[in-house]
């Protein structure tokens, strides 16, 4: 699968407002975004994925979700569900509130 490229992805303003309103002190996922934003870019992972095929997820987003998944000790399925349901993870990944972008792989 070709990975999508979204360097410097800005967090949608509504996602920021909702995440900060629900968790004013932040969460581990929000802290990961705040501290590691820009550390990984899609180009850092360019050699890991083929150049043809259908468009997929951002490589940098996958790196971020892997870090937060590890910190929170979640399975792939739990992490995918968390991305869809938790504002702080949407904030971390720079996703729109309605974005169902992640799916676990068996």
C-alpha positions, 0 to 999 in steps of 0.5 A: 500500500502506498502511504499518504503524505501529510507533512506538517499536518495541522490539527483542525481548529475544532479538534483542538478546541474540543480536545482541550475543552474535554481534557484541559490538562491534556493526556498522554496522546496530546503530550506525544503530539506536543512534544514529538510533532515534527520529529517524524516526517513521511519522508523518513519512512519513504523506503519502507513502502512501495511507490505504487498502489492505493493511497494509505495513511501518513507514515508519520501518523502511523509512527505517532499512533504506534508510540501512543499505542505502546504507551497505553499498552493497546492492541491494534484493534484497541488503538484503532477503536481509540482513534475513532472514539477519543478526542485526544487521539484525534488531536494527536494525529491531526484528524477531523472529529468525523474522521474514521481514518484508522482500521486495525489489521488482523 
